[in-house]
Amino acid sequence: MQKVMIVGGGVGGTTVLKLLSESEVFSIVCMADTNESAEGMLAAKERRIPTVTNWSEGLDGDLDIIFDTTGDPTVYSKIKRDMSDQTILIPGSVALIMTKLFEEKNRLINKLENTSAKMDLILNTTSEGMVVIDHDGFIIMFNDSAERASDTKREDVIGKHIKDFVPSTGLLRVMETNQKEVNQEITLTNGMELITTRIPLVNADEEIIGAFSVFRNKTEAVQLAEQITDLKEIQTMLQAIIQSSDEAISVVDDQGRGLLINPAYTRITGLTKDQVIGKPASIDIYEGDSMHMKVLQTKKPVRGVNMRVGPKHKEVIVNVAPIIVDGYLKGSVGVIHDVSEIQTLTHELNRARQIIRTLQAKYSFDDIIGASEEMKLPIEQAKLSARTPATVLLRGESGTGKELFAHAIHNASDRKFNKFVRVNCAAISESLLESELFGYDEGAFTGASRGGKVGFFEEANQGSIFLDEIGELPANIQAKLLRVLQEREIIRVGGTKPISINVRVIAATNINLEHAIANGSFREDLYFRLNRMPIFIAPLRKRKEDLRELAEHLIHKINQEYGRSIEGITEAAIHKMQIYNWPGNVRELENILGRAIIFMKLNETIIDIQHIPDFIEEIPLKQEKLLMEPSGYVSGKPLSEIIDQYEAEIIQQAFDTHKGNKTLTAKALGISVRNLYYKMEKLKL
């Protein structure tokens, strides 16, 4: 059972308390609110649930879930900081969604219980006595009329074997022969004589699952014998059941002509009895083939067929089964389920799941490690930008933590309770990028989904969108993005109507956009739009004083992922790492530490110098010299030609160092593979 603490005794917390109190899965161990007279606190006390006025007093390492319904970001952050790593913290917005889903579940359960109650009412109001047995012969249903006809209480027979009630019963024989027996005389153990009709119960797979008997007192049966047959009595009962069903039912004869429909059928299809009874089975079909005719031809049931029926073109799911009496096909019965409500609930559930997945950014400024001067400035700039709606451009080498900054900016902004959508512009193929970013209308292209598709920008409306690798956008997408930033509206692929959006754009790149503008691969006007609030994140080689703090943070993270218990790292190991330039930045540092922990013995708890790979000592001096010492001024050559020559030398030497591997070369130079190919073509390498 999941142990739960609820923080906040207002309306939200009270609702969560009431819902979880009814569950057998959750155990509420504590309710916290600063106001002891809050509604939730009083409700908890009534249920003998412990209460505290300071949520920190309720923190327990055994807690599985904490619901924060206060709506206070400060409280949420403090709980997240102080709670156990094994505890799940659910904010009020998600709790609200869960509350609505729980309420919807209870509504559906109540609906099912009401339907069951209606069925019991129908069976208990019929004048015929009815007893139903299961496959093993035990009584599972005994209605009010059966009590009166047999002068036996229901509680005395339910759960007992039918032979204990009627020693000469024929219901077991009916199950064996699968044959109905009409108007048979039986005598109960109390001497009462009855006239009964026995019918086997067969499921959709034509398997015998039990039998039931409809009976009357013999004297009463004789009096009614001239007025009505048992068949009409059963027919009346079945018609009552059909007429009261919320599912649409239609019955046709063996020629496919309509025999019977119920009110639910008229409600769903819009067709009346006069339009259906006596007409061909296909009269109600707008789209699809007649399942009644198919069943009449094959004598086999069909299930789960999607169709559109009636003048309203209602989308339904159809189940049809043959009616076989004494081995002869007499017709077929169809049950029509209206799927519009199911589709609506499914859509809302998928929407709720999507919101839960994208509702929150994962990290805050507390997760950004670094006290060096090189990190203080970008952190302060990011905190300042979070208080404004301005577009932010995060710049830095690969692995420096640009996405971490994007998460933190969103979490510190007034949009933090709205969606945070992350898009890697380099990971989506150019042919799909436009439709993924801006969505598309129905029929925009071959294979487009019915009804179109919402793009990432619409998905992020009222929230933030993080465009990583912005420098990799093709020219046509750059133009559309510029329009989004200028006009605050998008146009779907294949659409003509502008859609207004309110989205905060956070972009990131590890390439030199100024060079990209110079070589024509990036629009200058888009650059000025994006560069309103630039934040430069320093590479790890320029802030090596943060190495220890970063290493300890990463060790804690890797411990959780790998199930280890490494306690720390020695000064010697830190010193060994400080002589390395870390071209892969923090991502490479995490990789090195992870590798060291993997190869450590189980009894080792401290990372020492011998655990750090020796190759990090081999500083690429040649490459560093090239990066730090340009070839110098050459008289008679323009600056652009000197820069191109110098760039060509660096790329060629990096290319040679990595033995022709373009991916490793691009990574070492801090550029994308696409940009590397462009430069090689431009410089004729």
Beta strands, then each sheet from edge to edge (+ up, - down):
strand 1: 2-7
strand 2: 26-32
strand 3: 51-52
strand 4: 65-68
strand 5: 88-91
strand 6: 129-134
strand 7: 139-142
strand 8: 181-187
strand 9: 193-202
strand 10: 208-217
strand 11: 248-253
strand 12: 258-261
strand 13: 285-287
strand 14: 302-309
strand 15: 314-325
strand 16: 328-338
strand 17: 392-395
strand 18: 420-424
strand 19: 464-468
strand 20: 489-490
strand 21: 499-500
strand 22: 504-509
strand 23: 533-536
strand 24: 568-569
strand 25: 606-607
sheet 1: 3+ 2+ 1+ 4+ 5+
sheet 2: 7+ 6- 10+ 9- 8+
sheet 3: 12+ 11- 16+ 15- 14+ 13-
sheet 4: 18+ 19+ 22+ 17+ 23+
sheet 5: 20+ 21-
sheet 6: 24+ 25+
end
